[in-house]
Amino acid sequence: MKIKNHLATAALTLTAMTLSANVAYAACATDDLPDSMDGPGGFPERALTMIVPYGPAGGSGQVAQAMAEAVTELTGVAINRDHKPGGSGSVGMTAYMAQPADGYSVLEHIDDAASAHALDSSQPNPAEDLIPLVTSQITFSQIYIRANEDRFTDWDSFVEWVKAQDGKATIANVSKEGSMERVNMKFITDATGMKIQQISFDKGSPRYGALAGGQVDALFEQPGDVRTFLDAGTFKPILTLLKEAPDVFADVPSLTDAGFDFEPLLRFRGFYVHKDAPEDRVKWLQWAFQKAYCQESYQKYNESKFMTLIESFRDTEGSRDLITSTIKLYRDVYKEMGLSAN
């Protein structure tokens, strides 16, 4: 199958990200950067604005808060977060591109920006129309059920139950066709023969609440985003979308354990500034956001969200490489799926 071939090629890039859950680091990725840096001409003289294209409760909202706090701890510069959810990130992207390119506004975004450009080249290319300041999270997905669910208790019984529902089973997911989540779910349903309705939610809280409240039968999400529910024993993962399960989820079947042979698409989140922002201000922002990644508060946050199971840090050039390879991967996959990528 051609899709598998494309994903296998992309895996050469993605495999380099994947680390053992038990690897410890003697130093942080940006420890070689200077501890302080003067901004050009007194920049910034006022608070920065961070546009976040998703709600505050989901993964993007959480990482935006953690990074904003880390940058403020490092520099003393306040960052006001402006959440503009909708359109799987397109509302926030449009709002950001309309901001003055003066370096006072930054953007948080995820791999949806790369997949949106892959599907429609008129959408901003985050590797070219924006300057990646830092990629600060790369993670994997899981499928969750309620911990007290008695209709099924694990992956095999879930698949069996879904097949018996004749298309009436439901899973909460994001709304955008062609997104990382939707593509991964297509690989799963194609391989298993399951028919399951994907109920769309752009915001995290309603998505998680739909599973907790019994409005849907399952949830597709990343583990860090639902850590509270996992710790509370409310949600239970039944499938990990990695070839090999990390130690912390050793009792949850991986793709290999479940008999799948596709390479999963991963979630990544990062921070950007407009490509036309003054170069000297961009350099300060690159320092501030990359150095903030190594702030103790941010490192503890990433660890608390299972973001140390995959190597998460990418600087500007590393982020560009990641985004560019991701765009190519999605375009290849979309063509095989019959989606119109232009």
BALOBA-1460 file (C-alpha; in Angstrom, 3 decimals):
// residues 342
<rec num="1" residu="m" x="0.000" y="0.000" z="0.000"/>
<rec num="2" residu="k" x="1.461" y="3.335" z="-1.042"/>
<rec num="3" residu="i" x="0.371" y="5.186" z="2.088"/>
<rec num="4" residu="k" x="2.378" y="2.770" z="4.181"/>
<rec num="5" residu="n" x="5.409" y="3.345" z="1.972"/>
<rec num="6" residu="h" x="5.147" y="7.104" z="2.418"/>
<rec num="7" residu="l" x="4.800" y="6.692" z="6.149"/>
<rec num="8" residu="a" x="7.702" y="4.276" z="6.322"/>
<rec num="9" residu="t" x="9.905" y="6.877" z="4.622"/>
<rec num="10" residu="a" x="8.696" y="9.555" z="7.004"/>
<rec num="11" residu="a" x="9.437" y="7.225" z="9.884"/>
<rec num="12" residu="l" x="13.143" y="7.745" z="9.258"/>
<rec num="13" residu="t" x="12.569" y="11.312" z="10.449"/>
<rec num="14" residu="l" x="10.041" y="10.516" z="13.150"/>
<rec num="15" residu="t" x="11.998" y="7.622" z="14.613"/>
<rec num="16" residu="a" x="14.781" y="10.011" z="15.510"/>
<rec num="17" residu="m" x="12.326" y="11.743" z="17.844"/>
<rec num="18" residu="t" x="11.349" y="8.656" z="19.775"/>
<rec num="19" residu="l" x="13.198" y="7.925" z="22.985"/>
<rec num="20" residu="s" x="12.925" y="5.427" z="25.773"/>
<rec num="21" residu="a" x="10.605" y="6.507" z="28.552"/>
<rec num="22" residu="n" x="13.442" y="6.047" z="31.018"/>
<rec num="23" residu="v" x="16.174" y="8.133" z="29.336"/>
<rec num="24" residu="a" x="17.506" y="10.850" z="31.632"/>
<rec num="25" residu="y" x="19.277" y="13.978" z="30.461"/>
<rec num="26" residu="a" x="22.266" y="15.474" z="32.228"/>
<rec num="27" residu="a" x="21.665" y="18.817" z="30.513"/>
<rec num="28" residu="c" x="18.741" y="20.584" z="28.900"/>
<rec num="29" residu="a" x="18.628" y="21.233" z="25.169"/>
<rec num="30" residu="t" x="19.351" y="24.965" z="25.426"/>
<rec num="31" residu="d" x="21.750" y="25.081" z="28.359"/>
<rec num="32" residu="d" x="24.425" y="26.467" z="26.015"/>
<rec num="33" residu="l" x="22.399" y="29.634" z="25.343"/>
<rec num="34" residu="p" x="23.284" y="32.733" z="27.420"/>
<rec num="35" residu="d" x="21.370" y="33.143" z="30.662"/>
<rec num="36" residu="s" x="20.278" y="36.644" z="29.675"/>
<rec num="37" residu="m" x="20.018" y="38.763" z="26.536"/>
<rec num="38" residu="d" x="19.239" y="42.439" z="26.152"/>
<rec num="39" residu="g" x="16.441" y="43.175" z="23.741"/>
<rec num="40" residu="p" x="17.235" y="45.479" z="20.802"/>
<rec num="41" residu="g" x="16.510" y="49.122" z="21.543"/>
<rec num="42" residu="g" x="14.698" y="48.241" z="24.746"/>
<rec num="43" residu="f" x="12.418" y="45.695" z="23.038"/>
<rec num="44" residu="p" x="10.029" y="44.607" z="24.344"/>
<rec num="45" residu="e" x="8.797" y="47.750" z="26.059"/>
<rec num="46" residu="r" x="5.344" y="46.318" z="26.781"/>
<rec num="47" residu="a" x="3.680" y="42.954" z="27.182"/>
<rec num="48" residu="l" x="3.665" y="40.483" z="24.318"/>
<rec num="49" residu="t" x="0.451" y="38.981" z="22.963"/>
<rec num="50" residu="m" x="0.247" y="35.249" z="22.280"/>
<rec num="51" residu="i" x="-2.553" y="34.158" z="19.975"/>
<rec num="52" residu="v" x="-3.677" y="30.598" z="20.696"/>
<rec num="53" residu="p" x="-5.951" y="29.034" z="18.034"/>
<rec num="54" residu="y" x="-7.561" y="26.646" z="20.528"/>
<rec num="55" residu="g" x="-9.379" y="26.842" z="23.845"/>
<rec num="56" residu="p" x="-7.571" y="27.217" z="27.190"/>
<rec num="57" residu="a" x="-8.394" y="23.742" z="28.527"/>
<rec num="58" residu="g" x="-6.888" y="21.602" z="25.750"/>
<rec num="59" residu="g" x="-3.273" y="20.750" z="25.039"/>
<rec num="60" residu="s" x="-2.574" y="23.959" z="23.139"/>
<rec num="61" residu="g" x="-4.045" y="26.101" z="25.870"/>
<rec num="62" residu="q" x="-2.024" y="24.272" z="28.487"/>
<rec num="63" residu="v" x="1.302" y="24.520" z="26.643"/>
<rec num="64" residu="a" x="0.646" y="28.186" z="25.834"/>
<rec num="65" residu="q" x="0.158" y="28.930" z="29.525"/>
<rec num="66" residu="a" x="3.247" y="26.955" z="30.549"/>
<rec num="67" residu="m" x="5.500" y="28.563" z="27.942"/>
<rec num="68" residu="a" x="4.179" y="32.070" z="28.591"/>
<rec num="69" residu="e" x="4.891" y="31.645" z="32.293"/>
<rec num="70" residu="a" x="8.390" y="30.290" z="31.588"/>
<rec num="71" residu="v" x="9.257" y="33.194" z="29.269"/>
<rec num="72" residu="t" x="8.017" y="35.667" z="31.882"/>
<rec num="73" residu="e" x="10.056" y="33.963" z="34.606"/>
<rec num="74" residu="l" x="13.136" y="34.169" z="32.395"/>
<rec num="75" residu="t" x="12.746" y="37.704" z="31.030"/>
<rec num="76" residu="g" x="10.282" y="39.541" z="33.270"/>
<rec num="77" residu="v" x="8.177" y="40.305" z="30.167"/>
<rec num="78" residu="a" x="4.461" y="39.637" z="30.553"/>
<rec num="79" residu="i" x="2.602" y="37.675" z="27.868"/>
<rec num="80" residu="n" x="-1.144" y="38.064" z="27.393"/>
<rec num="81" residu="r" x="-2.793" y="34.981" z="25.882"/>
<rec num="82" residu="d" x="-5.613" y="35.527" z="23.407"/>
<rec num="83" residu="h" x="-7.542" y="32.324" z="22.653"/>
<rec num="84" residu="k" x="-9.261" y="32.243" z="19.262"/>
<rec num="85" residu="p" x="-10.575" y="28.692" z="18.744"/>
<rec num="86" residu="g" x="-12.372" y="27.524" z="15.639"/>
<rec num="87" residu="g" x="-11.783" y="25.921" z="12.287"/>
<rec num="88" residu="s" x="-9.163" y="23.515" z="13.676"/>
<rec num="89" residu="g" x="-6.756" y="26.382" z="14.156"/>
<rec num="90" residu="s" x="-7.628" y="28.416" z="11.047"/>
<rec num="91" residu="v" x="-9.462" y="31.159" z="12.964"/>
<rec num="92" residu="g" x="-6.445" y="31.814" z="15.158"/>
<rec num="93" residu="m" x="-4.033" y="31.644" z="12.221"/>
<rec num="94" residu="t" x="-6.089" y="34.211" z="10.280"/>
<rec num="95" residu="a" x="-6.226" y="36.483" z="13.321"/>
<rec num="96" residu="y" x="-2.481" y="36.221" z="13.835"/>
<rec num="97" residu="m" x="-1.578" y="36.946" z="10.209"/>
<rec num="98" residu="a" x="-3.603" y="40.174" z="10.491"/>
<rec num="99" residu="q" x="-1.482" y="41.380" z="13.429"/>
<rec num="100" residu="p" x="1.308" y="43.956" z="12.895"/>
<rec num="101" residu="a" x="4.604" y="42.181" z="12.126"/>
<rec num="102" residu="d" x="6.453" y="44.069" z="14.841"/>
<rec num="103" residu="g" x="7.463" y="41.167" z="17.074"/>
<rec num="104" residu="y" x="4.994" y="42.055" z="19.818"/>
<rec num="105" residu="s" x="2.634" y="39.231" z="18.876"/>
<rec num="106" residu="v" x="3.540" y="35.550" z="18.726"/>
<rec num="107" residu="l" x="1.520" y="32.516" z="17.715"/>
<rec num="108" residu="e" x="1.115" y="29.127" z="19.334"/>
<rec num="109" residu="h" x="0.165" y="26.439" z="16.825"/>
<rec num="110" residu="i" x="0.290" y="22.721" z="16.252"/>
<rec num="111" residu="d" x="0.803" y="20.319" z="13.346"/>
<rec num="112" residu="d" x="-2.651" y="21.350" z="12.078"/>
<rec num="113" residu="a" x="-0.918" y="24.360" z="10.523"/>
<rec num="114" residu="a" x="1.303" y="22.034" z="8.469"/>
<rec num="115" residu="s" x="-1.548" y="19.752" z="7.419"/>
<rec num="116" residu="a" x="-3.722" y="22.762" z="6.489"/>
<rec num="117" residu="h" x="-1.009" y="24.054" z="4.159"/>
<rec num="118" residu="a" x="-0.476" y="20.561" z="2.755"/>
<rec num="119" residu="l" x="-4.151" y="20.386" z="1.808"/>
<rec num="120" residu="d" x="-4.412" y="23.988" z="0.588"/>
<rec num="121" residu="s" x="-1.219" y="25.801" z="-0.409"/>
<rec num="122" residu="s" x="-2.996" y="29.159" z="-0.111"/>
<rec num="123" residu="q" x="-2.936" y="28.653" z="3.671"/>
<rec num="124" residu="p" x="0.169" y="29.988" z="5.464"/>
<rec num="125" residu="n" x="3.212" y="27.730" z="5.407"/>
<rec num="126" residu="p" x="4.438" y="27.719" z="9.022"/>
<rec num="127" residu="a" x="8.006" y="27.038" z="7.865"/>
<rec num="128" residu="e" x="8.078" y="29.968" z="5.419"/>
<rec num="129" residu="d" x="5.360" y="32.524" z="6.199"/>
<rec num="130" residu="l" x="6.239" y="32.266" z="9.876"/>
<rec num="131" residu="i" x="9.502" y="31.887" z="11.768"/>
<rec num="132" residu="p" x="9.389" y="28.966" z="14.209"/>
<rec num="133" residu="l" x="10.783" y="30.162" z="17.533"/>
<rec num="134" residu="v" x="10.734" y="26.712" z="19.138"/>
<rec num="135" residu="t" x="8.957" y="23.388" z="18.943"/>
<rec num="136" residu="s" x="8.396" y="22.489" z="22.569"/>
<rec num="137" residu="q" x="6.210" y="19.383" z="22.465"/>
<rec num="138" residu="i" x="6.105" y="16.265" z="20.301"/>
<rec num="139" residu="t" x="3.795" y="13.520" z="21.449"/>
<rec num="140" residu="f" x="1.695" y="10.503" z="20.487"/>
<rec num="141" residu="s" x="-1.986" y="9.668" z="20.698"/>
<rec num="142" residu="q" x="-4.070" y="7.054" z="22.460"/>
<rec num="143" residu="i" x="-7.652" y="5.823" z="22.390"/>
<rec num="144" residu="y" x="-9.498" y="6.076" z="25.700"/>
<rec num="145" residu="i" x="-12.634" y="4.617" z="27.237"/>
<rec num="146" residu="r" x="-14.269" y="5.266" z="30.608"/>
<rec num="147" residu="a" x="-12.555" y="3.325" z="33.351"/>
<rec num="148" residu="n" x="-15.902" y="1.997" z="34.613"/>
<rec num="149" residu="e" x="-17.022" y="0.894" z="31.128"/>
<rec num="150" residu="d" x="-18.518" y="-2.604" z="31.161"/>
<rec num="151" residu="r" x="-19.532" y="-3.057" z="27.511"/>
<rec num="152" residu="f" x="-15.850" y="-3.498" z="26.639"/>
<rec num="153" residu="t" x="-12.706" y="-3.376" z="28.724"/>
<rec num="154" residu="d" x="-9.730" y="-3.451" z="26.340"/>
<rec num="155" residu="w" x="-8.798" y="-2.884" z="22.704"/>
<rec num="156" residu="d" x="-9.869" y="-6.292" z="21.392"/>
<rec num="157" residu="s" x="-13.251" y="-6.218" z="23.104"/>
<rec num="158" residu="f" x="-13.768" y="-2.609" z="21.968"/>
<rec num="159" residu="v" x="-13.168" y="-3.533" z="18.319"/>
<rec num="160" residu="e" x="-15.527" y="-6.499" z="18.646"/>
<rec num="161" residu="w" x="-18.214" y="-4.316" z="20.242"/>
<rec num="162" residu="v" x="-17.882" y="-1.533" z="17.649"/>
<rec num="163" residu="k" x="-18.275" y="-3.991" z="14.780"/>
<rec num="164" residu="a" x="-21.474" y="-5.293" z="16.348"/>
<rec num="165" residu="q" x="-22.995" y="-1.769" z="16.476"/>
<rec num="166" residu="d" x="-23.370" y="-1.479" z="12.700"/>
<rec num="167" residu="g" x="-21.912" y="2.029" z="12.499"/>
<rec num="168" residu="k" x="-23.650" y="3.442" z="15.577"/>
<rec num="169" residu="a" x="-20.579" y="3.487" z="17.862"/>
<rec num="170" residu="t" x="-19.028" y="6.922" z="18.487"/>
<rec num="171" residu="i" x="-15.623" y="8.399" z="19.252"/>
<rec num="172" residu="a" x="-14.875" y="12.016" z="20.171"/>
<rec num="173" residu="n" x="-12.275" y="13.595" z="17.907"/>
<rec num="174" residu="v" x="-11.322" y="16.906" z="16.319"/>
<rec num="175" residu="s" x="-13.385" y="18.273" z="13.461"/>
<rec num="176" residu="k" x="-10.909" y="18.834" z="10.667"/>
<rec num="177" residu="e" x="-10.871" y="16.309" z="7.845"/>
<rec num="178" residu="g" x="-7.270" y="15.438" z="7.055"/>
<rec num="179" residu="s" x="-5.969" y="16.271" z="10.533"/>
<rec num="180" residu="m" x="-3.437" y="14.062" z="12.298"/>
<rec num="181" residu="e" x="-6.231" y="12.560" z="14.384"/>
<rec num="182" residu="r" x="-8.522" y="11.869" z="11.433"/>
<rec num="183" residu="v" x="-5.739" y="10.336" z="9.316"/>
<rec num="184" residu="n" x="-4.649" y="8.044" z="12.142"/>
<rec num="185" residu="m" x="-8.264" y="6.992" z="12.710"/>
<rec num="186" residu="k" x="-8.617" y="6.192" z="9.006"/>
<rec num="187" residu="f" x="-5.601" y="3.900" z="9.212"/>
<rec num="188" residu="i" x="-7.152" y="2.176" z="12.235"/>
<rec num="189" residu="t" x="-10.637" y="1.748" z="10.780"/>
<rec num="190" residu="d" x="-9.298" y="0.591" z="7.411"/>
<rec num="191" residu="a" x="-7.133" y="-2.030" z="9.100"/>
<rec num="192" residu="t" x="-9.828" y="-3.313" z="11.468"/>
<rec num="193" residu="g" x="-12.938" y="-2.930" z="9.350"/>
<rec num="194" residu="m" x="-14.585" y="-0.916" z="12.136"/>
<rec num="195" residu="k" x="-17.296" y="1.603" z="11.307"/>
<rec num="196" residu="i" x="-17.413" y="4.312" z="13.962"/>
<rec num="197" residu="q" x="-18.904" y="7.797" z="13.964"/>
<rec num="198" residu="q" x="-16.330" y="10.497" z="14.738"/>
<rec num="199" residu="i" x="-18.041" y="13.225" z="16.737"/>
<rec num="200" residu="s" x="-16.342" y="16.559" z="16.164"/>
<rec num="201" residu="f" x="-15.174" y="18.892" z="18.918"/>
<rec num="202" residu="d" x="-12.741" y="21.771" z="18.351"/>
<rec num="203" residu="k" x="-12.344" y="22.510" z="22.063"/>
<rec num="204" residu="g" x="-10.745" y="20.145" z="24.533"/>
<rec num="205" residu="s" x="-13.155" y="20.443" z="27.463"/>
<rec num="206" residu="p" x="-16.316" y="19.435" z="25.551"/>
<rec num="207" residu="r" x="-14.372" y="16.613" z="23.913"/>
<rec num="208" residu="y" x="-13.237" y="15.177" z="27.248"/>
<rec num="209" residu="g" x="-16.602" y="15.871" z="28.833"/>
<rec num="210" residu="a" x="-18.354" y="13.908" z="26.098"/>
<rec num="211" residu="l" x="-16.519" y="10.759" z="27.121"/>
<rec num="212" residu="a" x="-16.765" y="11.394" z="30.852"/>
<rec num="213" residu="g" x="-20.494" y="12.053" z="30.550"/>
<rec num="214" residu="g" x="-21.221" y="9.070" z="28.332"/>
<rec num="215" residu="q" x="-22.207" y="11.024" z="25.212"/>
<rec num="216" residu="v" x="-19.588" y="9.098" z="23.209"/>
<rec num="217" residu="d" x="-18.145" y="5.611" z="23.550"/>
<rec num="218" residu="a" x="-14.436" y="6.484" z="23.194"/>
<rec num="219" residu="l" x="-11.999" y="9.359" z="22.818"/>
<rec num="220" residu="f" x="-8.989" y="9.974" z="20.551"/>
<rec num="221" residu="e" x="-6.502" y="12.221" z="22.360"/>
<rec num="222" residu="q" x="-2.932" y="12.671" z="23.571"/>
<rec num="223" residu="p" x="-2.093" y="11.421" z="27.084"/>
<rec num="224" residu="g" x="-0.811" y="14.734" z="28.444"/>
<rec num="225" residu="d" x="-4.052" y="16.479" z="27.567"/>
<rec num="226" residu="v" x="-6.110" y="14.061" z="29.662"/>
<rec num="227" residu="r" x="-3.579" y="13.514" z="32.472"/>
<rec num="228" residu="t" x="-6.088" y="14.769" z="35.052"/>
<rec num="229" residu="f" x="-8.604" y="12.138" z="33.974"/>
<rec num="230" residu="l" x="-5.962" y="9.410" z="33.965"/>
<rec num="231" residu="d" x="-4.740" y="10.324" z="37.440"/>
<rec num="232" residu="a" x="-8.319" y="10.432" z="38.703"/>
<rec num="233" residu="g" x="-9.007" y="6.973" z="37.263"/>
<rec num="234" residu="t" x="-11.816" y="8.340" z="35.065"/>
<rec num="235" residu="f" x="-10.298" y="7.420" z="31.675"/>
<rec num="236" residu="k" x="-8.485" y="4.271" z="30.626"/>
<rec num="237" residu="p" x="-6.207" y="4.024" z="27.557"/>
<rec num="238" residu="i" x="-6.778" y="0.917" z="25.438"/>
<rec num="239" residu="l" x="-4.425" y="1.611" z="22.495"/>
<rec num="240" residu="t" x="-1.150" y="3.542" z="22.209"/>
<rec num="241" residu="l" x="-0.366" y="4.858" z="18.733"/>
<rec num="242" residu="l" x="3.334" y="4.034" z="18.803"/>
<rec num="243" residu="k" x="5.136" y="1.010" z="17.418"/>
<rec num="244" residu="e" x="6.449" y="0.267" z="20.889"/>
<rec num="245" residu="a" x="4.703" y="1.298" z="24.089"/>
<rec num="246" residu="p" x="6.711" y="3.461" z="26.536"/>
<rec num="247" residu="d" x="7.298" y="1.972" z="29.966"/>
<rec num="248" residu="v" x="4.729" y="4.208" z="31.660"/>
<rec num="249" residu="f" x="2.047" y="2.640" z="29.409"/>
<rec num="250" residu="a" x="3.550" y="-0.845" z="29.294"/>
<rec num="251" residu="d" x="0.157" y="-2.431" z="30.043"/>
<rec num="252" residu="v" x="-1.524" y="-0.672" z="27.084"/>
<rec num="253" residu="p" x="-1.159" y="-2.397" z="23.682"/>
<rec num="254" residu="s" x="0.983" y="-0.603" z="21.121"/>
<rec num="255" residu="l" x="0.267" y="-0.660" z="17.395"/>
<rec num="256" residu="t" x="2.567" y="-3.645" z="17.042"/>
<rec num="257" residu="d" x="0.832" y="-5.449" z="19.901"/>
<rec num="258" residu="a" x="-2.541" y="-4.824" z="18.245"/>
<rec num="259" residu="g" x="-1.328" y="-6.091" z="14.867"/>
<rec num="260" residu="f" x="-1.094" y="-2.769" z="12.985"/>
<rec num="261" residu="d" x="1.781" y="-2.079" z="10.593"/>
<rec num="262" residu="f" x="1.352" y="1.650" z="9.833"/>
<rec num="263" residu="e" x="3.566" y="4.434" z="11.136"/>
<rec num="264" residu="p" x="1.509" y="6.794" z="13.331"/>
<rec num="265" residu="l" x="1.393" y="10.522" z="12.776"/>
<rec num="266" residu="l" x="2.516" y="12.544" z="15.789"/>
<rec num="267" residu="r" x="1.306" y="15.752" z="17.427"/>
<rec num="268" residu="f" x="3.722" y="18.681" z="17.719"/>
<rec num="269" residu="r" x="3.236" y="22.114" z="19.238"/>
<rec num="270" residu="g" x="5.364" y="25.206" z="18.961"/>
<rec num="271" residu="f" x="5.599" y="28.991" z="18.888"/>
<rec num="272" residu="y" x="6.018" y="31.328" z="15.925"/>
<rec num="273" residu="v" x="6.509" y="34.931" z="14.885"/>
<rec num="274" residu="h" x="5.705" y="36.580" z="11.545"/>
<rec num="275" residu="k" x="8.486" y="36.258" z="8.956"/>
<rec num="276" residu="d" x="8.490" y="40.040" z="8.421"/>
<rec num="277" residu="a" x="9.155" y="40.858" z="12.073"/>
<rec num="278" residu="p" x="12.389" y="42.880" z="12.587"/>
<rec num="279" residu="e" x="15.362" y="40.523" z="12.535"/>
<rec num="280" residu="d" x="16.879" y="41.767" z="15.780"/>
<rec num="281" residu="r" x="13.577" y="41.301" z="17.606"/>
<rec num="282" residu="v" x="13.232" y="37.818" z="16.133"/>
<rec num="283" residu="k" x="16.657" y="36.886" z="17.513"/>
<rec num="284" residu="w" x="15.599" y="37.979" z="20.993"/>
<rec num="285" residu="l" x="12.346" y="36.039" z="20.745"/>
<rec num="286" residu="q" x="14.206" y="32.939" z="19.569"/>
<rec num="287" residu="w" x="16.507" y="33.197" z="22.579"/>
<rec num="288" residu="a" x="13.630" y="33.841" z="24.988"/>
<rec num="289" residu="f" x="11.411" y="30.962" z="23.848"/>
<rec num="290" residu="q" x="14.211" y="28.439" z="23.368"/>
<rec num="291" residu="k" x="15.818" y="29.300" z="26.698"/>
<rec num="292" residu="a" x="12.417" y="29.215" z="28.414"/>
<rec num="293" residu="y" x="12.080" y="25.612" z="27.298"/>
<rec num="294" residu="c" x="14.793" y="24.806" z="29.864"/>
<rec num="295" residu="q" x="13.170" y="26.741" z="32.697"/>
<rec num="296" residu="e" x="12.528" y="24.370" z="35.595"/>
<rec num="297" residu="s" x="8.816" y="25.195" z="35.554"/>
<rec num="298" residu="y" x="8.481" y="24.278" z="31.887"/>
<rec num="299" residu="q" x="10.516" y="21.097" z="32.220"/>
<rec num="300" residu="k" x="8.314" y="19.994" z="35.132"/>
<rec num="301" residu="y" x="5.232" y="20.826" z="33.082"/>
<rec num="302" residu="n" x="6.411" y="18.745" z="30.116"/>
<rec num="303" residu="e" x="7.232" y="15.837" z="32.401"/>
<rec num="304" residu="s" x="3.804" y="16.050" z="34.029"/>
<rec num="305" residu="k" x="2.193" y="15.814" z="30.588"/>
<rec num="306" residu="f" x="4.173" y="12.756" z="29.407"/>
<rec num="307" residu="m" x="6.132" y="15.044" z="27.048"/>
<rec num="308" residu="t" x="9.473" y="13.507" z="27.989"/>
<rec num="309" residu="l" x="8.601" y="10.174" z="26.374"/>
<rec num="310" residu="i" x="9.496" y="11.615" z="22.959"/>
<rec num="311" residu="e" x="12.244" y="14.163" z="22.391"/>
<rec num="312" residu="s" x="10.264" y="17.381" z="22.175"/>
<rec num="313" residu="f" x="12.738" y="20.215" z="21.557"/>
<rec num="314" residu="r" x="13.426" y="21.684" z="18.111"/>
<rec num="315" residu="d" x="15.102" y="25.042" z="17.508"/>
<rec num="316" residu="t" x="14.210" y="27.226" z="14.512"/>
<rec num="317" residu="e" x="16.012" y="25.157" z="11.878"/>
<rec num="318" residu="g" x="14.978" y="21.867" z="13.454"/>
<rec num="319" residu="s" x="11.387" y="23.073" z="13.484"/>
<rec num="320" residu="r" x="11.564" y="24.064" z="9.836"/>
<rec num="321" residu="d" x="12.884" y="20.618" z="8.930"/>
<rec num="322" residu="l" x="10.110" y="18.962" z="10.943"/>
<rec num="323" residu="i" x="7.383" y="21.126" z="9.389"/>
<rec num="324" residu="t" x="8.671" y="20.752" z="5.826"/>
<rec num="325" residu="s" x="8.902" y="16.965" z="6.075"/>
<rec num="326" residu="t" x="5.453" y="16.862" z="7.678"/>
<rec num="327" residu="i" x="3.896" y="18.898" z="4.866"/>
<rec num="328" residu="k" x="5.369" y="16.534" z="2.265"/>
<rec num="329" residu="l" x="4.176" y="13.515" z="4.212"/>
<rec num="330" residu="y" x="0.624" y="14.840" z="4.483"/>
<rec num="331" residu="r" x="0.488" y="15.723" z="0.796"/>
<rec num="332" residu="d" x="1.510" y="12.190" z="-0.131"/>
<rec num="333" residu="v" x="-1.035" y="10.706" z="2.262"/>
<rec num="334" residu="y" x="-3.830" y="13.002" z="1.079"/>
<rec num="335" residu="k" x="-3.289" y="12.018" z="-2.535"/>
<rec num="336" residu="e" x="-3.557" y="8.357" z="-1.584"/>
<rec num="337" residu="m" x="-6.705" y="9.096" z="0.399"/>
<rec num="338" residu="g" x="-8.293" y="10.871" z="-2.568"/>
<rec num="339" residu="l" x="-8.282" y="14.270" z="-0.877"/>
<rec num="340" residu="s" x="-7.561" y="17.231" z="-3.138"/>
<rec num="341" residu="a" x="-4.153" y="18.566" z="-2.025"/>
<rec num="342" residu="n" x="-3.126" y="21.661" z="-3.969"/>
